[in-house]
């Protein structure tokens, strides 16, 4: 199929893009970045905007640059830009690892970091890692600039806290603290598919006990979620396989309304979450031990 008719605008600056957005009903505008999710929706006429606002000419929304304790990734930076960035590789290997897990090279050549964040697919890697890391998402709109914590940005399935008239401009990915062990693993039907269930784990070891453990499960419910009950079991405890299994059990018990669809049942997703939690914690511990912590 082909898209339904729409008007098209490709402004060269962010200010012009915001002006165009303010002059139109935001519900009737679709924003084009990499187009990897939007173009199929247009072609299948599942999305029928009156206006397509193309941001790809706005140079200020691209690039990867260093901040004092974070890496700033422009919303229009592609996954390939991140994959090729020594800055990201050196300062946040977890974010780098999540990048190379996404789709295939052709997808990463076109798909943007901001597009993945705004799409807010609950089975996508970037939102999960953003929540685990405590990333900040920066938006510009009629009220100026707004900085949103990742845990507040993702609301539910394909829904974020962006206000009407706002455009995501930047993702600030904090540096991994020294000695942090990390892991991201997922189960998918085929390489490059969205995860049926995935897990992200982070922890540090101080005096042989777990410090600042973080567990995020994605693909199992309406958004990527941290699991504070499981994290509390780990904090201040000496790591062990039994402890990690207990954390996995806590994650499985705390999953709210696991997704039940043609790809996997709710019970299967719950069990996958349990297993992947324990596996990622084990790998995170090995990396923390290997760091000399």
C-alpha positions as CSV (number, residue, x, y, z in Angstrom):
1,X,0.0,0.0,0.0
2,X,0.9,3.7,-0.2
3,X,0.4,6.4,2.4
4,X,-2.7,8.5,2.5
5,X,-2.1,12.1,1.2
6,X,-0.4,14.5,3.6
7,X,1.3,17.9,3.6
8,X,5.1,17.9,4.0
9,X,7.5,20.3,5.7
10,X,11.3,19.9,6.1
11,X,12.5,23.0,8.1
12,X,16.3,23.5,8.4
13,X,16.2,24.7,12.1
14,X,14.6,23.5,15.3
15,X,13.0,26.9,15.9
16,X,11.2,26.6,12.5
17,X,10.1,23.1,13.3
18,X,8.7,24.1,16.6
19,X,6.9,27.0,14.9
20,X,5.3,24.7,12.3
21,X,4.3,22.3,15.1
22,X,2.7,25.1,17.0
23,X,0.7,26.3,14.0
24,X,-0.9,22.8,13.5
25,X,-2.9,20.4,15.6
26,X,-0.3,18.2,17.1
27,X,-2.6,15.2,16.8
28,X,-2.6,15.6,13.0
29,X,1.2,15.9,12.7
30,X,3.7,13.0,12.5
31,X,7.4,13.7,13.0
32,X,9.9,12.0,10.8
33,X,13.4,11.2,12.0
34,X,14.8,7.9,10.8
35,X,11.4,6.6,9.7
36,X,12.1,3.0,10.6
37,X,8.9,2.7,12.6
38,X,6.8,5.5,11.0
39,X,7.2,4.6,7.3
40,X,5.6,1.2,7.6
41,X,2.7,2.8,9.6
42,X,2.2,5.3,6.8
43,X,2.4,2.7,4.1
44,X,-0.2,0.5,5.8
45,X,-2.3,3.6,6.5
46,X,-2.3,2.9,10.2
47,X,-1.1,6.5,10.5
48,X,-2.9,9.1,8.5
49,X,-1.3,12.5,9.4
50,X,-2.4,15.8,7.8
51,X,1.3,16.9,8.0
52,X,4.6,15.1,8.0
53,X,7.2,17.2,9.7
54,X,10.7,16.0,8.5
55,X,13.5,16.9,11.0
56,X,16.3,15.3,9.0
57,X,17.7,18.7,7.8
58,X,18.2,20.1,11.3
59,X,21.9,19.7,11.9
60,X,21.7,20.8,15.6
61,X,19.8,17.7,16.5
62,X,22.6,15.3,15.4
63,X,26.0,14.4,16.8
64,X,27.5,12.8,19.9
65,X,29.5,15.0,22.3
66,X,31.0,14.8,25.8
67,X,29.6,16.4,28.9
68,X,31.2,16.5,32.3
69,X,29.8,13.2,33.5
70,X,27.6,12.1,30.6
71,X,27.5,11.7,26.8
72,X,25.1,13.9,24.9
73,X,23.5,12.1,21.9
74,X,21.5,14.3,19.6
75,X,18.0,13.0,18.9
76,X,18.8,12.6,15.2
77,X,22.0,10.7,15.8
78,X,21.7,7.3,14.2
79,X,22.4,4.0,15.9
80,X,25.4,3.8,13.5
81,X,26.7,7.1,14.8
82,X,26.6,5.6,18.3
83,X,28.1,2.3,17.1
84,X,31.0,4.2,15.6
85,X,31.5,6.5,18.6
86,X,34.6,5.8,20.6
87,X,33.2,8.2,23.2
88,X,30.2,6.0,23.9
89,X,32.3,2.9,23.7
90,X,34.7,4.2,26.4
91,X,32.3,5.9,28.7
92,X,29.2,3.7,28.5
93,X,29.8,0.2,27.2
94,X,26.3,-0.9,28.3
95,X,24.7,1.7,25.9
96,X,27.1,0.6,23.2
97,X,26.1,-3.1,23.7
98,X,22.4,-2.3,23.5
99,X,23.0,-0.4,20.3
100,X,24.6,-3.3,18.4
101,X,21.7,-5.6,19.6
102,X,19.2,-3.4,17.7
103,X,17.9,-4.8,14.4
104,X,20.4,-5.2,11.6
105,X,23.1,-2.9,10.2
106,X,20.7,-1.5,7.6
107,X,18.3,-0.5,10.4
108,X,21.0,1.0,12.5
109,X,22.2,3.1,9.5
110,X,18.8,4.9,9.4
111,X,17.2,4.5,12.7
112,X,17.8,7.4,15.2
113,X,18.4,7.4,18.9
114,X,15.6,9.9,19.5
115,X,13.2,8.0,17.3
116,X,13.6,4.9,19.3
117,X,13.1,6.8,22.6
118,X,9.9,8.5,21.4
119,X,8.5,5.4,19.8
120,X,8.7,3.9,23.4
121,X,8.2,0.3,22.2
122,X,8.2,-1.8,25.4
123,X,10.3,-4.5,23.7
124,X,13.0,-2.1,22.6
125,X,16.5,-2.0,24.0
126,X,17.1,1.8,24.3
127,X,14.2,2.7,26.6
128,X,15.3,-0.2,28.9
129,X,18.9,0.9,29.1
130,X,17.9,4.6,29.5
131,X,15.8,3.6,32.6
132,X,18.5,1.4,34.0
133,X,21.1,4.2,33.6
134,X,18.9,7.0,34.8
135,X,19.4,8.8,31.5
136,X,17.9,12.3,30.9
137,X,15.8,13.2,27.8
138,X,15.7,16.8,26.8
139,X,12.7,18.3,25.0
140,X,12.0,21.7,23.5
141,X,8.5,23.1,23.1
142,X,6.4,26.3,23.5
143,X,7.5,26.5,27.2
144,X,11.2,26.2,26.5
145,X,13.5,23.4,27.4
146,X,12.5,20.6,29.7
147,X,14.7,17.8,31.1
148,X,12.9,14.5,31.8
149,X,14.2,11.6,33.8
150,X,13.9,8.3,31.8
151,X,11.7,6.7,34.4
152,X,9.2,9.5,34.0
153,X,9.5,9.7,30.2
154,X,8.1,6.3,29.3
155,X,4.5,6.1,30.3
156,X,3.0,3.0,28.7
157,X,2.9,1.2,25.3
158,X,4.1,3.6,22.6
159,X,3.4,6.6,24.9
160,X,5.8,9.1,26.5
161,X,5.5,12.2,28.6
162,X,6.3,14.6,25.7
163,X,3.7,17.4,25.7
164,X,1.9,18.5,22.6
165,X,4.2,20.8,20.6
166,X,7.4,19.4,22.1
167,X,10.3,17.8,20.2
168,X,12.9,15.5,21.7
169,X,16.3,17.1,21.1
170,X,18.9,15.2,23.1
171,X,19.5,12.1,25.2
172,X,22.0,12.5,28.0
173,X,23.5,9.1,28.9
174,X,25.4,9.2,32.2
175,X,28.9,7.7,32.4
176,X,29.0,4.2,34.0
177,X,30.5,4.7,37.5
178,X,33.9,3.1,38.0
179,X,33.7,-0.6,38.9
180,X,30.1,-1.1,37.6
181,X,29.3,-4.4,36.2
182,X,26.5,-4.6,33.7
183,X,24.7,-6.9,31.4
184,X,21.9,-6.8,28.8
185,X,20.4,-10.0,27.5
186,X,17.2,-10.9,25.6
187,X,15.2,-13.7,24.0
188,X,13.8,-13.0,20.5
189,X,12.4,-15.3,17.8
190,X,15.1,-14.3,15.4
191,X,18.2,-12.2,15.5
192,X,17.2,-8.6,15.0
193,X,13.6,-9.0,16.2
194,X,12.2,-7.1,19.1
195,X,12.7,-9.0,22.4
196,X,10.0,-11.3,23.7
197,X,11.6,-10.5,27.0
198,X,14.9,-8.8,27.9
199,X,16.7,-7.8,31.0
200,X,19.3,-5.2,32.0
201,X,21.3,-5.5,35.2
202,X,23.9,-3.2,36.9
203,X,25.7,-3.5,40.2
204,X,29.0,-2.5,41.9
205,X,30.9,-4.5,44.5
206,X,32.2,-2.8,47.6
207,X,33.9,-4.8,50.3
208,X,32.4,-7.9,48.6
209,X,28.8,-6.8,48.8
210,X,26.4,-5.5,46.1
211,X,26.0,-1.8,45.9
212,X,23.4,0.2,43.8
213,X,21.9,-2.8,42.1
214,X,19.5,-2.0,39.2
215,X,17.3,-4.5,37.4
216,X,15.1,-3.6,34.4
217,X,12.8,-6.0,32.5
218,X,11.6,-5.1,29.0
219,X,9.3,-6.8,26.5
220,X,7.2,-8.3,29.3
221,X,4.7,-5.6,29.9
222,X,3.6,-2.1,28.7
223,X,7.0,-0.5,29.3
224,X,10.5,-1.2,30.5
225,X,10.4,-1.2,34.3
226,X,12.8,-1.3,37.2
227,X,12.1,-3.9,40.0
228,X,12.9,-2.3,43.4
229,X,11.7,-5.4,45.3
230,X,14.4,-7.5,43.7
231,X,17.0,-4.7,43.9
232,X,16.4,-4.5,47.7
233,X,17.2,-8.2,48.0
234,X,20.6,-7.6,46.6
235,X,21.7,-4.4,48.2
236,X,24.3,-4.9,50.9
237,X,24.4,-8.7,50.3
238,X,27.3,-10.9,49.1
239,X,26.5,-12.0,45.5
240,X,25.8,-15.7,44.9
241,X,23.9,-17.8,42.4
242,X,21.2,-18.4,45.1
243,X,20.8,-14.7,45.7
244,X,20.4,-14.0,42.0
245,X,17.8,-16.7,41.7
246,X,15.9,-15.2,44.6
247,X,16.0,-11.8,42.8
248,X,14.7,-13.5,39.6
249,X,11.8,-15.0,41.6
250,X,11.1,-11.6,43.0
251,X,11.0,-10.1,39.5
252,X,8.6,-12.8,38.3
253,X,6.3,-12.2,41.2
254,X,6.3,-8.4,40.8
255,X,5.5,-8.4,37.1
256,X,2.2,-6.6,36.6
257,X,-0.1,-8.1,33.9
258,X,2.6,-9.7,31.7
259,X,1.9,-9.4,27.9
260,X,0.0,-12.4,26.5
261,X,0.1,-12.5,22.7
262,X,0.8,-14.7,19.7
263,X,4.5,-14.6,20.4
264,X,4.5,-15.8,24.0
265,X,2.1,-16.4,26.9
266,X,2.1,-14.3,30.0
267,X,3.4,-17.3,32.0
268,X,6.2,-17.9,29.6
269,X,7.2,-14.2,29.8
270,X,7.1,-14.3,33.5
271,X,9.5,-17.3,33.6
272,X,11.8,-15.7,31.0
273,X,12.0,-12.6,33.2
274,X,13.0,-14.8,36.1
275,X,15.7,-16.6,34.2
276,X,17.1,-13.5,32.4
277,X,17.3,-11.6,35.7
278,X,19.5,-14.2,37.2
279,X,21.7,-14.5,34.1
280,X,22.2,-10.8,33.7
281,X,23.0,-10.4,37.4
282,X,25.6,-13.2,37.2
283,X,27.2,-11.5,34.1
284,X,27.2,-8.1,35.8
285,X,28.9,-9.6,38.8
286,X,31.6,-11.1,36.7
287,X,32.3,-7.7,35.0
288,X,32.3,-6.0,38.4
289,X,34.8,-8.5,39.7
290,X,36.9,-8.1,36.6
291,X,37.1,-4.4,37.0
292,X,39.1,-4.8,40.2
293,X,36.4,-3.5,42.5
